Amino acid sequence: MQKFATVRKEVMPGTSAKRIFDLIRGEMSAVEVEFERQVNSNIQVVKYLGDYLRASGGKRLRPALLILTNYAVSDGLSQDNVIRLATVMEMLHTATLVHDDIIDNADVRRNRPSINARYGNQSAVLMGDWLYMSAFETALQERSLEILDILTRLTREMTEGELIQMTMIGRQDISESEYFDILRRKTAYLFSACCEIGAILAGADDEVREAMRNYGLDLGIAFQLADDLLDLTADDESLGKAAGADLLEGKLTLPLIYLLNKDNSLVSEFERIMLTGNYDDFSRAALIDRLFSYGIVEEIRARALAHTQAAKKSLDVLSKNKYRLALEEIPQFVIQRSN
């Protein structure tokens, strides 16, 4: 256990998001109220499951990105529809988590039983579908074809990403390009959509919209690269879910792809771990040791850092204000977080 604690400290130096989120504390509270209102269905089971999901918490990073982008472009001019659309993005994100947990047979999410573990797959599938449809119903109130187009395309990309990943379960010949294709579809496009919609709601021109779309894309890539390292090097409590789950589920992430490229002797070990679903013979501690000894942790950090720098560069199109400064700090937050 001491080994894991030492690794966590080295890979993920502590950082606080308080300074960033304090800027929009009132708006984030409004998102919570709107989320609660959305799941306040007269159908009791929907309300019960919705309240369970909402109370599970989370960083609420995606709605925060939409709000901060909107304010960075508009210099803090508040609009009612910003809160609604920020809530839409959190509902879409929650729906993807619900469906992902079903597919992965995950028992824990955010340090509490996942909705599928507690209430069964049938309830979880239907609740995920309900969240998707409710999010689109709310978005439709904007009467904006360009926003609906972004959300429709985003939902298709996320679904395609999950399907593509399912076809690669158990494979050890996944290429780097295939990995990044899945990453963009499952994670980065949602970040990108949050930022682009925030810019659209602020009346941004095409140049600013494209810049914020790119900011979100690079931020999402950096976020997932950090997440993949966390899966391998953190512990269950800090992650809020089972650590080391990707390999157990037959998924090769970039650190594991790099490790196999450097050490072919691990092919049989990885195959056994995928088949048995445990690390009994080849421990996670041994896996972590090799990730460090081959310099892979530093390689992944460098890749993530490059994307955070690209994200910050995209912000050059914005005027300097406190909201832009918050957006400049978020990339560092996502690669240094501990969960």
N, C-alpha and C positions, 0 to 999 in steps of 0.2 A: 504493500500500500504506500510505503514511503516513496517507492520508485514512481508511482503514478502521480503523487503530489508534486514531486520534483519536476517531472515532465510538464505537468500543467503550468507550473509557474514559469518555465522557460518558454513554452510555446505561446502562451496567452497572457501577456502582462496585463494586469488589471487596468481598466479604464472606465470612466463614468460617463453615462449619457445625460446626466442631470443638467449640465449646462445647455446642451442641445434642446432637450425637451422642455426645459423651463420657459423657453421662448414661446412655446405653443401649448402651455399647460391647460389653459382654458379651452382651446380648440380640441385637444385630445380628450378632455372630460366630456365635451359635446359629442365626440365620436362615440364614447361609451354609452352616453344617453341615447344616441340615435341607434346604435347597435341593439340596445335593450328594447327600444321602441319597435325595431324591425322584427325581433323575435317574439314580441308580445302578441302571439297569435291567439285567436279564440279557440284554437284546437289545442287542448291541454298538453298532449304529448309533444307537439312542436315547441310550445313554450318551454316545457320542462327540459327538453334536449338542447334547445337554443340557449337557455340560461346556463346549462352545464358547460357548454362550449365557451360562452362568453366569459364565464367566471374562471375559466382555465387560465386566463391572462395571456401573457406573451408580450413581446416588446412593442407591438403595434408600430413597427418600423415602416411598413408600407403606407398606411394612412399618413404617418408623419412626413414621409417623403412628398406625398401629394400636397400637403398643406404648406410645407416649407418651400417647395418649388413655386407654388402659387404666390406665396408672399414674397419670395425673392424676386419674382418677375414683376409683381404689382406693387412692390415696396410696402407690403403689409396691409393692403386694402382688403377688408373682410367681405366675404360673400357667403350667403346661406348655402348655395349649392356645393361649395367646397367641402363642407362637413358631410353632406350626403354622399358625395362621390368618394371621399376618403373612407367612409363607412362601407361603401360598395367594395372597395379594394380589399378591406379587411375581411369582409364576408366571402369574397372569392378565395382569398388566401386560406381562410378557415375551411372552406369546402374542399380545397385541394388536400389539406392536412387530413381531413376526415377520410377521404377516399384513399389517400396514401397509406394510412394506418390499416385500412381494411386489406389492401393489396399486400402489405408487408406483414400482416398478422401481428402488428405492434400492440403490446399490452400497456405501454406507458407513453404519455405525452404530457410534457410540462409538469413532471413530478406527480402526476395523478393518473388513474386508470384512463386509457383512451376510451372514446365513446363506444367503439366496437367491442372492446374488452368488457365494458360494464353493461352495455345494453344490447349487444349482439350485432352481427353484420347487417341484418335486414334493416334494423332501425337506423344504423349508421349510414348505409347507402342512401336511404330515402331522405335523411336529414341533410346529407351532403347535396343531394339534388335540390332539395327545398332551398338551401342557401344560395345555390347558383341561380335558381329562378327568381328568388327574391331580390338578389343583387341586380339582375337584369331589369326587373320590374322597376326598381328605384332609378336605375340609370336611364330608363326609357322616359322618365319624367322630364329629363333635360331637353328632350326633343332635338338631340344633336346626333346626326348621322355619323359624324367623324368619331365621336366618342364611342358610339355603339359599334362602329367598325373596328376600333381598337380593341374593345372588350371581346367582340366575337372572334377576332383573329387570335387574341391572347388565349382565350379558352380552348380554341382548336389546337394551338401550338402546345399548350400544357398537356392536353389529352394525348396528342401525338407523341410527346416526349415520354409520357408514362408507358404508352404502348411500345415505343421503340426500346425503352429500357427493359420491359418485360421479355422481349425477344432476345435480350442479351444476358439474362440471368444465367449464372453458371459458366459463362464463357470467360476464357482467360486470354483471348486474342483481340480484345477491344483496343482500338487505336485511340490516340490522343484526340483526333478530329471527331471520332464518334462520341467520345466522352464529352467534348465541349458542345457538340450538337444537342445532346440530352440536357446538359447543364443550362444552356441558353433557353431551351423550351420550357423546362420544369421550374427554373428559378429566375433567370435574368430578365426574361421578357416581362414578367410581372413588375419588377422594379422599374423597368423602362417605361411601361405603360403608366405607372403611378406618376412618374415625373412628367411625361408628355401630357397627360390629362391635366395635371396641375398647371402646366404652362398654357394649355388651351383655354382653361377657365379664366386665366388672367389676360386673355386676348393677345398672346405672344405671336410674333411673326414666324415665318417658316424657319428662319435661321435659329431662333431661340428654341423652337420646338424640337428641331433636329438635335441641337446641342444637349437639351435636357433628356431627350430620348437616349442619346449616347451616354450621358452621365449615368442614367439608371442602368443601362446595359453593363457598363464596366463595373459599376458598384455591385450589381447582382452577381457577376462572375467572381469578383473578389470575395463576396459574402460566401458563395458556395465553396470556393477553394478553402477558405478558412474553416467552413463547416466540415469539409471532408477530413481536414487535419484533426479537428476536434473529435470526430467520430472515432478516430484511431488512438488519440492520445489522452483524451479527457476521461473522467469517471462518470458513472451513471447519474450521480447526484447533481453534478455541475451541468450536465447536458439536459437533465430533465427527462431523459429517456435512456434506453439501453445503449451503452457504449460499445463500439466495435460491431455494430449491427450490420453495416453495409456488407462486409465480407461474409458474415453468417447468412445473409440473405442472398448471397451469390452475386453481389454487385462489386465490380471493380471501379474504384475511384482513381483519380489521377495519382495520388501517392502510391497506391498499390500497383498501378500500371508501370510507374517508374521503378518500383521495387522489383517487379518481375523482369523488367528489361535489364536490370543490373545483376540479378541473381536467379538464374533459371532453376536452381535447385529447389526453389520454393513452389514450383508448379504443383508438385504432388501434395505438398502441405496445404496449399490453398484449396485444392480439389477436395481434400479430406475435410477441411473446415466447412466448406460449402455443403458437403454431403451430410456431415454429422450435425452441423449447427452448433459446434462448440470449439473452444480453444484448448481443450484438455491436453493434447500432446504437444502442440506448438502454442505457447502462451502469448497473450497480448503483450506482455513485458518483453518477450523475445522479439516480437514484431516491431515494437517501438524502438528497441535497441538497434535493429537493422535500419529502420527509417533514419535514425540519427547518424549511424556510422557511415551510411552511404551518402549522407548529405542531402537526403530527399526532403527533409523538413525545411531546410534552408531554401531548396529549389522551389518548393510550393509557396513558401513565404515570399520569395522574390517574384514569382508569377502574380501572386495576389497584390503585392505592392505595386507592380507595374500597372495593374488595372486601376488601383486607387489613384495613381498619379495621372492616368489618362482621364479618369472621372473628374478630377479636380481641374484639369486643363479645359474640359468642356465648359466649365463655369466662367471662363473668360468673357463670354458674351454678355454676362449679367453685370449690372451696376453693383458696386460694392455697398452692401447693407448688411445688417446683422443676420438676416435670413440666409444670404449667400454664404456668410462666414460659417453658419451652422452646417450648411451643405458641404462646406470644405472640410469640416471636422468629422462628418459621418463616415467617410471611407476608413479613417483610422479606427473609429469605433467598431466597425464591422469586422475588421481583421484582428482586433485585439480582444474581442469579447470572449467571455468564458462559457457562454451557452448560446 
